[in-house]
Amino acid sequence: MKLESWHSSEDKRRWKIVRTDNYTDVPGEIVTADETTGECSVHVGGETKTLSFGAGGIRIVGRRR
């Protein structure tokens, strides 16, 4: 799965990023995310951070309601 910057914020709020090495959530609001490359950009603490967890290093999963 892949979330791009052109997806609406409302759409992206339905998802969260989980690391596959330790199954913890990546904090912040998703800007972009790509499960294939393991790269993501998140908005956290007033700034945008780009993170790379390696190929297959993240999963994009639905948030519980």
Sine and cosine of phi, psi and omega as CSV:
sin_phi,cos_phi,sin_psi,cos_psi,sin_omega,cos_omega
0.00,0.00,0.46,-0.89,-0.04,-1.00
-0.60,-0.80,0.75,-0.67,0.12,-0.99
-0.91,-0.41,0.77,-0.63,-0.05,-1.00
-0.95,-0.31,0.23,-0.97,-0.01,-1.00
-0.90,0.44,-0.43,0.90,-0.03,-1.00
-0.99,0.16,-0.19,0.98,0.12,-0.99
-0.92,0.40,0.56,-0.83,-0.04,-1.00
-0.92,0.38,0.47,-0.88,0.05,-1.00
-0.86,0.51,-0.60,0.80,0.02,-1.00
-0.88,0.48,-0.70,0.72,0.06,-1.00
-0.87,0.50,-0.72,0.69,-0.07,-1.00
-0.93,0.36,-0.45,0.89,0.03,-1.00
-0.93,0.38,-0.29,0.96,0.02,-1.00
-0.98,0.20,-0.13,0.99,-0.09,-1.00
-0.85,-0.52,0.34,-0.94,0.17,-0.99
-0.65,-0.76,0.33,-0.94,0.00,-1.00
-0.97,-0.24,0.74,-0.67,0.04,-1.00
-0.85,-0.53,0.76,-0.65,0.07,-1.00
-0.95,0.32,0.63,-0.78,0.01,-1.00
-1.00,0.01,-0.20,0.98,0.00,-1.00
-0.98,0.19,-0.57,0.82,-0.01,-1.00
-0.72,-0.70,0.11,0.99,0.07,-1.00
0.83,0.56,0.63,0.78,0.10,-0.99
-0.96,-0.26,0.44,-0.90,0.04,-1.00
-0.96,0.29,0.60,-0.80,0.13,-0.99
-1.00,0.05,0.87,-0.50,-0.06,-1.00
-0.94,0.35,0.45,-0.89,0.09,-1.00
0.93,-0.37,0.17,-0.99,0.03,-1.00
-1.00,0.00,0.76,-0.65,-0.06,-1.00
-0.93,0.37,0.76,-0.65,0.16,-0.99
-0.98,-0.18,-0.81,0.58,0.12,-0.99
-0.60,-0.80,0.43,-0.90,0.07,-1.00
-0.37,-0.93,0.62,-0.79,-0.01,-1.00
-0.66,-0.75,0.92,-0.38,0.00,-1.00
-0.90,0.43,-0.56,0.83,-0.05,-1.00
-0.90,0.44,-0.73,0.68,-0.03,-1.00
-1.00,0.02,-0.35,0.94,-0.04,-1.00
0.98,0.20,0.26,0.97,-0.01,-1.00
-0.98,-0.22,0.57,-0.82,0.04,-1.00
-0.47,-0.88,0.41,-0.91,0.14,-0.99
-0.86,-0.51,0.75,-0.66,-0.01,-1.00
-0.75,-0.66,0.53,-0.85,0.05,-1.00
-0.99,-0.15,0.90,-0.43,-0.03,-1.00
-0.57,-0.82,0.69,-0.72,0.04,-1.00
0.87,0.49,0.54,0.84,0.04,-1.00
0.99,0.15,0.09,1.00,0.04,-1.00
-0.66,-0.75,0.33,-0.94,0.02,-1.00
-0.98,-0.18,0.79,-0.62,0.01,-1.00
-0.90,-0.44,0.66,-0.75,0.08,-1.00
-0.97,-0.24,0.81,-0.59,-0.06,-1.00
-0.83,-0.55,0.54,-0.84,0.06,-1.00
-0.75,-0.67,0.83,-0.56,0.00,-1.00
-0.93,-0.37,0.20,0.98,0.02,-1.00
0.99,0.14,0.30,-0.95,-0.04,-1.00
-0.80,0.59,0.80,-0.60,0.01,-1.00
0.95,0.32,0.23,0.97,-0.09,-1.00
-0.99,0.16,-0.14,0.99,0.04,-1.00
-0.71,-0.70,0.37,-0.93,0.16,-0.99
-0.78,-0.63,0.62,-0.79,0.07,-1.00
-0.98,-0.20,0.90,-0.44,-0.08,-1.00
-0.81,-0.59,0.43,-0.90,0.01,-1.00
-0.94,0.35,0.59,-0.81,0.08,-1.00
-0.98,0.21,0.56,-0.83,0.10,-0.99
-0.97,0.26,0.54,-0.84,-0.02,-1.00
-0.97,-0.23,0.00,0.00,0.00,0.00
